[in-house]
Amino acid sequence: MMTQQQIREEAKQAFLEHTVNVIENTKNVQVFKFQKPGTWVYGFQLVCADNMICVTGDVYSMLVEPGYGRSGLAWMRGSINSESYFLEKIRITDQYEEFCQEKAAAFLKDRIKEVQDELNDSLEGETDEGEIRLLKNTAEEKIESINDIPLDVGPHKFLEECHELELFDETPNVMKLSSETLYQLEGLRAFCRKLDEMNFLIGETK
């Protein structure tokens, strides 16, 4: 299975020869086609307006809403490299992320270490054998419960199990970006770079 970085590198290569075709460029609306000449493979159309960036084509669909009073195109050109901020503005985020078992496993591993550290702190200076045995049994039961949490049930069930064991104060991030989203992001970055090379200005035609 490809890593996220490998997918990103593959996506960057896919957009190297794409060119921008300006369909409409007014103060209020801008429409573009971005594709490699002679093919629609990984080609897409963008419609940008107030509080809207709409992407359709061979990179799946995406609707971004940066906020009313904001030009979608201007906002995207200024924020596309601030990935987490850009992703916050996607209309429906669930379809752009996947449950990451590796991140979930790492979270559980960290929580087990915290339980062990808490046990060691509690045992420091403790001399009562009954209390020591109770503390160790409690920690072992906690660790066993954590190890019993399945990693193949998806994010909602996983977080529900963690919540029942009170394993977090803030919801852990156990998601990764889907390959579709990675291609979309790299495609939009490539598009914005091309606009910079063109010295593209909203509402101006050459």
Buried (B, 14 or more C-beta within 10 A) or exposed (E): EEEEEEBBBBBBEBBEEBEBEBEEBEEEBBBBBBBBEEEEEBBBBBBBBBBBBBBEBBBBEBBBBBEEEBBBBEBBBBBBEEEEEBBEBBEEEEBBBBBBBEBBEEBBEEBBEEBEEBBEEBBEEEEEEEEBEEBEEBBEEBBEBBEEBEBEBBBEEBBEBBEEEEBEEEEBEBBBBBBBBBBBBBBBBBBBEBBEEEEBEBEEEE
